[in-house]
């Protein structure tokens, strides 16, 4: 069983914001995998489910707000008895430039409050992640204002290919491709 979680904030008003890049990547991934629409079946998340190469795969968008993403992730892992090594988190990262994608097998949460909450709730940094570039934050703009702003024009043109790469990397993970191989193929 594989669990792929995209981070974002629930609600239409947040749908085109930098902080929702994880949700956007999961929407693309669901289409690639042929999974039906996301539905709220509990566990503090909207989920889409299916199988890839005979293995169950759950895509999840937390229904909690970003700062409480860890509650959702912990609940899903426990409910589905998913091993931590089969968890992948996809999220925005202002510390890397727009248009880039970085994959890691573990690491700190950085400045991302959703990731900080996941690390706190799971009590480990040892889980896979795909970071989609949203940076840099413009000078004199508070971080919270930036990540909760709509992506417009040229910024979206830079981000769209990164979302496709993030979804492709997550699809490889769901297909059981070894993580070091996925990282080598999609980092950059």
N, C-alpha and C positions, 0 to 999 in steps of 0.2 A: 504494500500500500504506500502510495506517495501523496504527500500533502504539499500543495503549492499555495502560498498565501501572498496576495498582493496587498500592499498597504495603501490606505487612502481614508477619506472621510465620507460617510454615507450622505446621500442626498444630492439632488440634481444641481443645487447651487455650487457644489464643490467639484462637479464632474470634469471641468476643463482647467483645474488648477494644478500647479506644479506638485503639490502634495498628493495628487491622485494619480501619479504616473504608474504606481503599482496596480491600481484598478484598471487603468487603460491597457497595460501590458496583459493582464489576465483576460480582458475581453478579447484581445487579439488571439491569445493562446486558446481560449475556449472555441473560437471559430476554427482555428487550425486543427484542433483535436476532434471537432465535430460534436462537442458537448452541447447539451441544450442550455437554455437560459438559466441564469443564476436565480436561485430561489432561497428564501429564508426558511430553513428547516431546523432552526434552533442553533445551539452552540455559539450564539452571538455573531452569526455570520450569514451571508448569502453564499450558497455553494452551487457548483456545477460538478457533476460526477460522471465518470465513465471509466473505460479501461483502455490501456495502451499496452500492446504486446501481452495481453492476458493479465495484466496487473491493474488493480484498482487505483484510480487517481482522483483526488478531490482537489478542486480549485476553490479557494475561499477568499472572500472579501469581508473583512471584519465589519460588523454592523455597529461596533463601538466607534467612538472617535479615535483619532490617531493615537493620542496619549494613553489609551487603554488597549492597544492592539495585543498586548501580551496576555490579557485575560482570555481573549478569543483563541489565540494560538495554543495556549495551555489547555483550554477546554477541548479543542479539536484533537490534539495529540492524545489526550487521555481517553476521550470517547471512542476514538477509532483505533486505539492501541498502536499508533504509528510510531515506529522507531525514530529517534531524533535524526539519525543519518538520512532519513527519507523526507526531511523537511527542507523546503526551499522558500525563502522570503524574497519578494521582488518589491523594490521601493525606490523613491526619488532620493537623490543625493546632491546637495548643493556644493559639495566639496570637489566634485568632478564636473568638467564642462558639458554643456548641452551637446547632445549628439554622441556622447560616449557611453559605453557600457563596461562595467567592471564586475567580475565574478570572483567570489572568495569562498573558501571552505570554512572560514571562521573569521573572527576579528571583533574589534570594538564597535560600539554603536555610533561612535562619532557624535555629531551634533543632532542626530535624528531622534526626536522624542518617542516616536513609535518603536524604533529599534531599542532604545533605552528600556522601554517598558517590557519588551519581549525578553531581553537579556535578564532583566530583574525578575520576571515571573518564571522563566525557565531555569534561572540560576546558572547559566552557561552562555558562552559566546561561540560554542562549537556547533554551529549549524550553518548550512549553505545559504548564500545570498547572491542576488543579482541587483546591482546598483545602477540605476538609470540616471545619467547626468542631467542636472537641472541648474548648474551654476554657470558663471559665478553670480553671487548676489550683488546687485548694483550698489555702488558706494552710497552711503547715507540712507539706505532703505533697510528698516529693521527686518531681520530674518523672518519673523512670523508674518509680516505684511507681504513679503516676497513669496513665500511658499503657498500663501493663501490668495495669490493673485492669479488671474486667468492667463493662460498661455496664448500668446497672440502672434500672428504673422510669421515673421522670419524665425522666431523661436520655435514655433510648431514645426516648421519645415526642417529644422535641425533635429528635433526630438522624435519625429515620426519614424525615421529609420532606426533610431536607437530602441524604440518600443518594439519594432519588428524583430530586431536582433535579440532583445531580452526574451520575447515570446519564443523565438526559435531555440534559444539556449534552454529555456524551461521545458520545451517540448522534448529536447534531447534527454534532459534529466528524467522526465516522465517515462521515456522509452527505456530507461535503465542504462544509458551510456555512463561510463565511469566519469566522475566529476572532474578529475584532472584533465581528461580529454576534452570535456565540454569547456573548461576554462581556457585551454589552449586554443580552441576554435573560436571563442567568442569574446575574449578579453580584448579591449581596445576601443 
